[in-house]
């Protein structure tokens, strides 16, 4: 029997219940699939003071994606996990089952973060799903305050994330259509049948590779479309800035970002990883 893998992006504020949900799924005896809980916090390292915090976090997240890709390759080749990765994940292993659900336990509050996982599925012929754990900010703050000091998220960061969190929207982003919404759910057991059914069916929803062959014209067209979208967004951002000195500073920063995004997208277009429908994701990176 061939191996089937589904990456599941868990989405929600800190203290929304993502890790609690993961532990609950791991504890359920069932034969439909193996569960692998990959908590990003277990991979993130103490920040290096010599690096820009934003750049360092992006580097660390890239390493996590590389680990997920290695995990997928190992499961596809051997249907088991090597010792170096198994130390950093939790799993319910059923040796007779070749189905694997990988819970990517992170806030995933930006759509671009989730899209990286979706791309990974497209590249590796895996299924993709999302579970959104909705949680009122007041409740999240209350739960967060009850955490041990070393696990507590600063309140101002949690409040900022609540504003920035991009709720799944399949009407605008078709790739987010396979999403399960768990709004204010404190008792996952009462939804056990629905949750297991969603995960089981998700294993069949393999992300298909792009059918469009990449030509020079395709690359130029996509980059041109994206460049126009990026320039338009930069104009919108700068119009909100009244201070001329700050506007000039912000303009230089955004132009540098635009060039970096175009360079990155060129690589991904040539590898047939993105299409016209994906361009708005990259526009969000300017924010």
Steps between C-alpha positions, in 0.01 A plus 500: 500500500639842405568762765252787531597820679295803596653819637257674734564866581364584845395864513423711805621739765739389773291316763221433248539126564722379214736293714211376714324390181816324379543311827134400489530362145816311599318338791215356289540130417402468134614308194433750220831687509815570700526844658826694509498811717765747388506797737695792355600622848703180545710595196539874561830588666602790722550809287847612400552864603726559198213444255191702417217322694268497197769355273600241760141385549458458124820295488379278783161451336677405176693235693174363641358474147816315397445258790140444392617430147756248631228339708275466193782346297578248774136399535464460124817294473481292815173575683700573815676794663874513561642541848614864463151623406305270731660675798321822401153366425229306680316224321244224535653224296299220348744281307222348289386840371670700224284810545661794681342824620766759589367769734702819439448663838570872462295819510509518117330838531624629164355336190848497346617268782227250417566535130858380550356173631256482209791543258687223680202272439489595133871424460479165679156372393352520849154599617440832675250603766450781751340505842409842632461518877303818560547655843382826652792731587382535860499121545840466332646764734350324801640160397835656416529664843455157662797354312842451662729804463719332239198420279310826537472731198525875577150651498588771247624236255185293541283808446699594190464148360123513553486807274728348236355148492371426151200273535469230228292627208440249220277746312808708422763228531377174351794302637360556852173320425592187699470670839330384819382780730496427873357817651537535877512124546599392853399135465639334189353163599145608415624571145718188480312331213496815285868577564620147423280490189647831379858378547428162343342657190779758478752224427339463157524871416846496349616838371542463126808636323452790263408386151626815331843444347747772587626699204697822487176679412328350806775616735505852352120526512470388863782724615349796315160441659656468845713811450189704420320365807799572724538856367129564553520372858810710571311808378209417734733460799691823432181704460418421863828655618478877559855563617722561194821376663331185622337453159840519328648250744205264459512534122862382485420205725196397294687528170773273637230255613336511158826409328566215745148361453531510120834320520355227721190459285709464183664191653166352601333567164785325320449197726127501420410564863266796453237628259307823440255407777783506753629853438293674768685298764821678407337842506415437867872466574531878462284560808 
